[in-house]
Amino acid sequence: MQRFYMHVHNGFGSVLDEEGLMLLDIDAAVRCAIDNIRSIVGEEARSGCVDLRG
């Protein structure tokens, strides 16, 4: 297992992942990152403010 950090950068600034996640490998980290960004974009879409500058 390895620790991966899921930092988020967009037009408003950055949110650094201070804890990280223990995941099996880079493929698991990529899947996790995609799931997380889909969740963030979904929340932004529901609020009517999608930031595509990040």
N, CA, C and O atoms as a printed pandas DataFrame, in Angstrom:
     atom_number atom_name residue_name chain_id  residue_number  x_coord  y_coord  z_coord
0              1         N          MET        A               1    0.848   -1.180    0.000
1              2        CA          MET        A               1    0.000    0.000    0.000
2              3         C          MET        A               1    0.893    1.243    0.000
3              4         O          MET        A               1    1.974    1.275    0.589
4              5         N          GLN        A               2    0.385    2.257   -0.689
5              6        CA          GLN        A               2    1.098    3.522   -0.765
6              7         C          GLN        A               2    0.147    4.649   -0.375
7              8         O          GLN        A               2   -1.069    4.501   -0.492
8              9         N          ARG        A               3    0.691    5.768    0.085
9             10        CA          ARG        A               3   -0.139    6.923    0.415
10            11         C          ARG        A               3   -0.148    7.866   -0.790
11            12         O          ARG        A               3    0.900    8.253   -1.308
12            13         N          PHE        A               4   -1.355    8.221   -1.217
13            14        CA          PHE        A               4   -1.543    9.154   -2.319
14            15         C          PHE        A               4   -2.295   10.372   -1.803
15            16         O          PHE        A               4   -3.225   10.250   -1.006
16            17         N          TYR        A               5   -1.883   11.546   -2.265
17            18        CA          TYR        A               5   -2.496   12.805   -1.857
18            19         C          TYR        A               5   -3.323   13.355   -3.003
19            20         O          TYR        A               5   -2.841   13.465   -4.130
20            21         N          MET        A               6   -4.572   13.700   -2.713
21            22        CA          MET        A               6   -5.509   14.168   -3.728
22            23         C          MET        A               6   -5.697   15.680   -3.599
23            24         O          MET        A               6   -6.738   16.145   -3.133
24            25         N          HIS        A               7   -4.687   16.442   -4.013
25            26        CA          HIS        A               7   -4.783   17.900   -3.987
26            27         C          HIS        A               7   -5.740   18.339   -5.094
27            28         O          HIS        A               7   -5.821   17.706   -6.147
28            29         N          VAL        A               8   -6.459   19.428   -4.844
29            30        CA          VAL        A               8   -7.387   19.964   -5.841
30            31         C          VAL        A               8   -6.970   21.400   -6.135
31            32         O          VAL        A               8   -6.811   22.209   -5.221
32            33         N          HIS        A               9   -6.795   21.708   -7.417
33            34        CA          HIS        A               9   -6.426   23.057   -7.865
34            35         C          HIS        A               9   -7.478   23.517   -8.865
35            36         O          HIS        A               9   -7.833   22.779   -9.785
36            37         N          ASN        A              10   -7.976   24.740   -8.683
37            38        CA          ASN        A              10   -8.904   25.302   -9.666
38            39         C          ASN        A              10   -8.693   26.804   -9.753
39            40         O          ASN        A              10   -7.749   27.332   -9.164
40            41         N          GLY        A              11   -9.549   27.489  -10.471
41            42        CA          GLY        A              11   -9.414   28.926  -10.675
42            43         C          GLY        A              11   -9.543   29.747   -9.409
43            44         O          GLY        A              11   -9.178   30.922   -9.399
44            45         N          PHE        A              12  -10.051   29.159   -8.352
45            46        CA          PHE        A              12  -10.226   29.870   -7.086
46            47         C          PHE        A              12   -9.065   29.641   -6.126
47            48         O          PHE        A              12   -8.947   30.351   -5.128
48            49         N          GLY        A              13   -8.220   28.679   -6.404
49            50        CA          GLY        A              13   -7.103   28.382   -5.513
50            51         C          GLY        A              13   -6.855   26.891   -5.419
51            52         O          GLY        A              13   -7.169   26.131   -6.334
52            53         N          SER        A              14   -6.288   26.489   -4.299
53            54        CA          SER        A              14   -5.921   25.091   -4.105
54            55         C          SER        A              14   -6.406   24.593   -2.751
55            56         O          SER        A              14   -6.470   25.341   -1.776
56            57         N          VAL        A              15   -6.742   23.321   -2.719
57            58        CA          VAL        A              15   -7.048   22.635   -1.471
58            59         C          VAL        A              15   -6.078   21.465   -1.399
59            60         O          VAL        A              15   -6.106   20.564   -2.237
60            61         N          LEU        A              16   -5.226   21.492   -0.392
61            62        CA          LEU        A              16   -4.228   20.441   -0.259
62            63         C          LEU        A              16   -4.752   19.335    0.651
63            64         O          LEU        A              16   -5.313   19.587    1.717
64            65         N          ASP        A              17   -4.551   18.123    0.200
65            66        CA          ASP        A              17   -4.922   16.939    0.974
66            67         C          ASP        A              17   -3.787   16.662    1.949
67            68         O          ASP        A              17   -2.732   16.164    1.556
68            69         N          GLU        A              18   -4.002   16.983    3.208
69            70        CA          GLU        A              18   -2.960   16.840    4.225
70            71         C          GLU        A              18   -2.793   15.395    4.702
71            72         O          GLU        A              18   -1.723   15.019    5.181
72            73         N          GLU        A              19   -3.848   14.587    4.572
73            74        CA          GLU        A              19   -3.815   13.220    5.108
74            75         C          GLU        A              19   -3.446   12.170    4.070
75            76         O          GLU        A              19   -2.697   11.239    4.368
76            77         N          GLY        A              20   -3.960   12.312    2.868
77            78        CA          GLY        A              20   -3.737   11.314    1.843
78            79         C          GLY        A              20   -4.579   10.070    2.087
79            80         O          GLY        A              20   -5.270    9.951    3.098
80            81         N          LEU        A              21   -4.504    9.163    1.148
81            82        CA          LEU        A              21   -5.232    7.901    1.220
82            83         C          LEU        A              21   -4.271    6.752    0.961
83            84         O          LEU        A              21   -3.399    6.835    0.097
84            85         N          MET        A              22   -4.442    5.694    1.712
85            86        CA          MET        A              22   -3.644    4.498    1.469
86            87         C          MET        A              22   -4.353    3.678    0.396
87            88         O          MET        A              22   -5.474    3.207    0.593
88            89         N          LEU        A              23   -3.682    3.516   -0.739
89            90        CA          LEU        A              23   -4.256    2.792   -1.870
90            91         C          LEU        A              23   -3.245    1.779   -2.393
91            92         O          LEU        A              23   -2.041    1.901   -2.165
92            93         N          LEU        A              24   -3.753    0.796   -3.086
93            94        CA          LEU        A              24   -2.927   -0.318   -3.544
94            95         C          LEU        A              24   -1.848    0.107   -4.537
95            96         O          LEU        A              24   -0.692   -0.297   -4.417
96            97         N          ASP        A              25   -2.237    0.936   -5.532
97            98        CA          ASP        A              25   -1.292    1.292   -6.583
98            99         C          ASP        A              25   -1.767    2.549   -7.303
99           100         O          ASP        A              25   -2.788    3.134   -6.942
100          101         N          ILE        A              26   -1.019    2.956   -8.320
101          102        CA          ILE        A              26   -1.332    4.176   -9.063
102          103         C          ILE        A              26   -2.678    4.055   -9.784
103          104         O          ILE        A              26   -3.404    5.042   -9.908
104          105         N          ASP        A              27   -3.013    2.860  -10.255
105          106        CA          ASP        A              27   -4.310    2.681  -10.922
106          107         C          ASP        A              27   -5.464    2.944   -9.958
107          108         O          ASP        A              27   -6.465    3.552  -10.338
108          109         N          ALA        A              28   -5.331    2.496   -8.732
109          110        CA          ALA        A              28   -6.356    2.756   -7.719
110          111         C          ALA        A              28   -6.416    4.245   -7.400
111          112         O          ALA        A              28   -7.497    4.784   -7.166
112          113         N          ALA        A              29   -5.263    4.913   -7.387
113          114        CA          ALA        A              29   -5.221    6.352   -7.125
114          115         C          ALA        A              29   -5.907    7.130   -8.246
115          116         O          ALA        A              29   -6.634    8.089   -7.986
116          117         N          VAL        A              30   -5.679    6.718   -9.482
117          118        CA          VAL        A              30   -6.323    7.384  -10.621
118          119         C          VAL        A              30   -7.836    7.199  -10.549
119          120         O          VAL        A              30   -8.583    8.155  -10.755
120          121         N          ARG        A              31   -8.291    5.990  -10.262
121          122        CA          ARG        A              31   -9.739    5.750  -10.142
122          123         C          ARG        A              31  -10.340    6.592   -9.022
123          124         O          ARG        A              31  -11.425    7.154   -9.176
124          125         N          CYS        A              32   -9.641    6.679   -7.906
125          126        CA          CYS        A              32  -10.107    7.471   -6.774
126          127         C          CYS        A              32  -10.160    8.954   -7.149
127          128         O          CYS        A              32  -11.134    9.635   -6.829
128          129         N          ALA        A              33   -9.134    9.456   -7.815
129          130        CA          ALA        A              33   -9.101   10.855   -8.230
130          131         C          ALA        A              33  -10.265   11.165   -9.178
131          132         O          ALA        A              33  -10.919   12.198   -9.040
132          133         N          ILE        A              34  -10.519   10.280  -10.131
133          134        CA          ILE        A              34  -11.629   10.476  -11.066
134          135         C          ILE        A              34  -12.961   10.477  -10.328
135          136         O          ILE        A              34  -13.810   11.328  -10.591
136          137         N          ASP        A              35  -13.153    9.548   -9.419
137          138        CA          ASP        A              35  -14.392    9.519   -8.631
138          139         C          ASP        A              35  -14.557   10.805   -7.832
139          140         O          ASP        A              35  -15.652   11.364   -7.769
140          141         N          ASN        A              36  -13.465   11.275   -7.221
141          142        CA          ASN        A              36  -13.536   12.493   -6.408
142          143         C          ASN        A              36  -13.860   13.717   -7.250
143          144         O          ASN        A              36  -14.688   14.536   -6.852
144          145         N          ILE        A              37  -13.225   13.854   -8.404
145          146        CA          ILE        A              37  -13.483   15.037   -9.227
146          147         C          ILE        A              37  -14.890   14.989   -9.809
147          148         O          ILE        A              37  -15.525   16.032   -9.967
148          149         N          ARG        A              38  -15.384   13.805  -10.127
149          150        CA          ARG        A              38  -16.772   13.692  -10.589
150          151         C          ARG        A              38  -17.732   14.153   -9.501
151          152         O          ARG        A              38  -18.727   14.820   -9.786
152          153         N          SER        A              39  -17.441   13.803   -8.276
153          154        CA          SER        A              39  -18.269   14.234   -7.150
154          155         C          SER        A              39  -18.234   15.752   -6.994
155          156         O          SER        A              39  -19.271   16.383   -6.791
156          157         N          ILE        A              40  -17.037   16.338   -7.089
157          158        CA          ILE        A              40  -16.903   17.792   -6.956
158          159         C          ILE        A              40  -17.649   18.505   -8.079
159          160         O          ILE        A              40  -18.396   19.449   -7.820
160          161         N          VAL        A              41  -17.458   18.066   -9.317
161          162        CA          VAL        A              41  -18.134   18.697  -10.450
162          163         C          VAL        A              41  -19.649   18.526  -10.330
163          164         O          VAL        A              41  -20.402   19.443  -10.657
164          165         N          GLY        A              42  -20.103   17.360   -9.863
165          166        CA          GLY        A              42  -21.524   17.131   -9.658
166          167         C          GLY        A              42  -22.109   18.101   -8.642
167          168         O          GLY        A              42  -23.197   18.641   -8.844
168          169         N          GLU        A              43  -21.381   18.320   -7.547
169          170        CA          GLU        A              43  -21.842   19.273   -6.535
170          171         C          GLU        A              43  -21.886   20.684   -7.109
171          172         O          GLU        A              43  -22.835   21.427   -6.861
172          173         N          GLU        A              44  -20.857   21.056   -7.878
173          174        CA          GLU        A              44  -20.838   22.381   -8.492
174          175         C          GLU        A              44  -22.000   22.534   -9.472
175          176         O          GLU        A              44  -22.639   23.585   -9.514
176          177         N          ALA        A              45  -22.278   21.500  -10.253
177          178        CA          ALA        A              45  -23.380   21.564  -11.224
178          179         C          ALA        A              45  -24.715   21.746  -10.512
179          180         O          ALA        A              45  -25.559   22.526  -10.952
180          181         N          ARG        A              46  -24.900   21.030   -9.417
181          182        CA          ARG        A              46  -26.157   21.184   -8.660
182          183         C          ARG        A              46  -26.309   22.587   -8.089
183          184         O          ARG        A              46  -27.426   23.084   -7.945
184          185         N          SER        A              47  -25.184   23.229   -7.761
185          186        CA          SER        A              47  -25.252   24.580   -7.207
186          187         C          SER        A              47  -25.274   25.652   -8.293
187          188         O          SER        A              47  -25.471   26.834   -8.009
188          189         N          GLY        A              48  -25.068   25.222   -9.551
189          190        CA          GLY        A              48  -25.110   26.157  -10.680
190          191         C          GLY        A              48  -23.813   26.890  -10.937
191          192         O          GLY        A              48  -23.811   27.913  -11.622
192          193         N          CYS        A              49  -22.709   26.393  -10.406
193          194        CA          CYS        A              49  -21.420   27.078  -10.571
194          195         C          CYS        A              49  -20.333   26.053  -10.879
195          196         O          CYS        A              49  -19.658   25.576   -9.966
196          197         N          VAL        A              50  -20.159   25.713  -12.141
197          198        CA          VAL        A              50  -19.116   24.754  -12.538
198          199         C          VAL        A              50  -17.877   25.539  -12.953
199          200         O          VAL        A              50  -17.933   26.344  -13.883
200          201         N          ASP        A              51  -16.776   25.311  -12.279
201          202        CA          ASP        A              51  -15.514   25.986  -12.576
202          203         C          ASP        A              51  -14.649   25.041  -13.408
203          204         O          ASP        A              51  -14.160   24.032  -12.900
204          205         N          LEU        A              52  -14.464   25.369  -14.679
205          206        CA          LEU        A              52  -13.682   24.507  -15.574
206          207         C          LEU        A              52  -12.262   25.038  -15.778
207          208         O          LEU        A              52  -11.545   24.566  -16.661
208          209         N          ARG        A              53  -11.856   26.011  -14.969
209          210        CA          ARG        A              53  -10.516   26.586  -15.120
210          211         C          ARG        A              53   -9.436   25.777  -14.433
211          212         O          ARG        A              53   -8.251   26.040  -14.638
212          213         N          GLY        A              54   -9.815   24.794  -13.618
213          214        CA          GLY        A              54   -8.816   24.030  -12.853
214          215         C          GLY        A              54   -8.209   22.907  -13.624
215          216         O          GLY        A              54   -7.357   22.188  -13.101
